[in-house]
Amino acid sequence: QVQLVESGGGLVQAGESLRLSCAASGRIFSDNAMGWYRQAPGKQRELVATITSGGNTNYADSVKGRFTISRDNAKNTVYLQMNSLKPEDTDVYYCNFYHIATGLRSWGQGIQVTVSS
């Protein structure tokens, strides 16, 4: 089982930046993907960005060119650099760990990002 601890959220003004971090611990399998999802009340959880252990990335169209996902495999940590933030980016962001071989997922508890106009 993988445990995920998120940090780096907060309140910023439109146009500013934040960096989210997610540290994984427990049974870390080498073939995995980590990523960030976000969810608003009454809405479905949606993908923001993912990155595999090999470094392949995927982004939602709404964040392409503004957000960058990266990872430090030695630290089992994934980062989300969020630039040019918009009020519509306001949401609870969840870290995800995906074991490719089994399809098992682990989720963080969520971290609030609020962008004021």
C-alpha positions as CSV (number, residue, x, y, z in Angstrom):
1,Q,0.0,0.0,0.0
2,V,1.2,3.5,-0.9
3,Q,0.7,6.5,1.3
4,L,0.7,10.0,-0.3
5,V,1.3,13.3,1.5
6,E,0.6,16.5,-0.4
7,S,1.9,20.0,0.3
8,G,2.3,23.4,-1.3
9,G,-1.3,24.5,-1.7
10,G,-2.7,27.9,-0.7
11,L,-4.1,31.1,-1.8
12,V,-2.7,33.2,-4.6
13,Q,-3.8,36.0,-6.9
14,A,-4.5,35.4,-10.6
15,G,-1.3,35.2,-12.6
16,E,0.9,34.0,-9.8
17,S,2.4,30.6,-9.2
18,L,2.3,27.6,-6.8
19,R,4.2,24.4,-6.6
20,L,2.5,21.3,-5.3
21,S,4.5,18.4,-3.9
22,C,3.4,14.8,-3.2
23,A,5.7,12.4,-1.4
24,A,5.0,8.7,-1.7
25,S,5.9,6.0,0.9
26,G,5.2,2.4,1.4
27,R,5.4,-0.3,-1.3
28,I,6.7,1.6,-4.2
29,F,6.7,-0.4,-7.4
30,S,9.0,0.5,-10.2
31,D,6.3,0.5,-13.0
32,N,4.1,3.3,-12.0
33,A,2.6,6.6,-12.8
34,M,1.9,9.5,-10.5
35,G,-0.3,12.5,-11.1
36,W,-2.6,15.2,-10.0
37,Y,-6.3,15.3,-10.3
38,R,-8.8,18.0,-9.2
39,Q,-12.4,18.0,-8.1
40,A,-14.9,20.7,-7.3
41,P,-18.1,20.0,-5.2
42,G,-20.7,18.2,-7.2
43,K,-18.3,17.6,-10.1
44,Q,-16.3,14.5,-11.3
45,R,-12.7,14.2,-10.4
46,E,-10.7,15.2,-13.5
47,L,-7.1,14.6,-14.6
48,V,-4.7,17.5,-14.5
49,A,-1.4,15.9,-15.3
50,T,0.4,12.5,-15.0
51,I,3.9,11.3,-15.3
52,T,5.2,7.8,-15.5
53,S,8.3,6.4,-13.9
54,G,9.9,6.6,-17.3
55,G,9.2,10.3,-17.6
56,N,6.3,10.3,-20.0
57,T,3.8,13.1,-19.3
58,N,0.2,13.9,-20.1
59,Y,-1.7,17.1,-19.5
60,A,-5.3,18.3,-19.5
61,D,-5.9,20.8,-22.4
62,S,-6.9,23.4,-19.9
63,V,-3.4,23.5,-18.2
64,K,-1.1,22.9,-21.2
65,G,1.5,25.6,-21.4
66,R,0.9,26.7,-17.8
67,F,1.5,23.6,-15.6
68,T,4.5,21.4,-15.5
69,I,4.6,18.0,-13.8
70,S,7.9,16.4,-12.8
71,R,9.2,13.7,-10.4
72,D,12.2,12.8,-8.4
73,N,12.4,9.0,-8.4
74,A,15.1,9.0,-5.7
75,K,12.7,10.8,-3.4
76,N,9.5,9.2,-4.6
77,T,8.1,12.6,-5.0
78,V,6.0,14.2,-7.8
79,Y,5.7,18.0,-8.3
80,L,3.2,20.2,-10.1
81,Q,4.5,23.6,-11.0
82,M,1.5,25.8,-11.6
83,N,2.1,29.1,-13.4
84,S,-0.2,31.8,-14.7
85,L,-2.9,30.6,-12.3
86,K,-6.5,31.5,-13.1
87,P,-9.6,31.7,-10.8
88,E,-11.0,28.6,-12.6
89,D,-8.0,26.6,-11.3
90,T,-9.5,26.9,-7.8
91,D,-10.2,23.4,-6.6
92,V,-9.1,20.6,-4.3
93,Y,-6.1,18.8,-5.9
94,Y,-5.5,15.2,-5.3
95,C,-2.2,13.3,-5.7
96,N,-2.5,9.8,-7.3
97,F,-0.2,6.8,-7.5
98,Y,-1.0,4.1,-10.1
99,H,0.6,0.7,-10.2
100,I,0.5,-0.2,-13.9
101,A,0.8,-3.9,-13.5
102,T,-2.2,-4.3,-11.2
103,G,-4.2,-1.2,-11.8
104,L,-4.2,-0.4,-8.1
105,R,-4.5,3.3,-7.1
106,S,-3.7,5.3,-4.0
107,W,-4.9,8.8,-3.3
108,G,-3.8,11.6,-1.2
109,Q,-6.3,13.4,1.0
110,G,-6.4,16.5,-1.2
111,I,-5.0,20.0,-0.9
112,Q,-6.8,23.3,-1.5
113,V,-5.7,25.7,-4.2
114,T,-7.5,29.0,-4.3
115,V,-6.9,31.7,-7.0
116,S,-8.4,35.1,-6.5
117,S,-9.1,37.6,-9.2
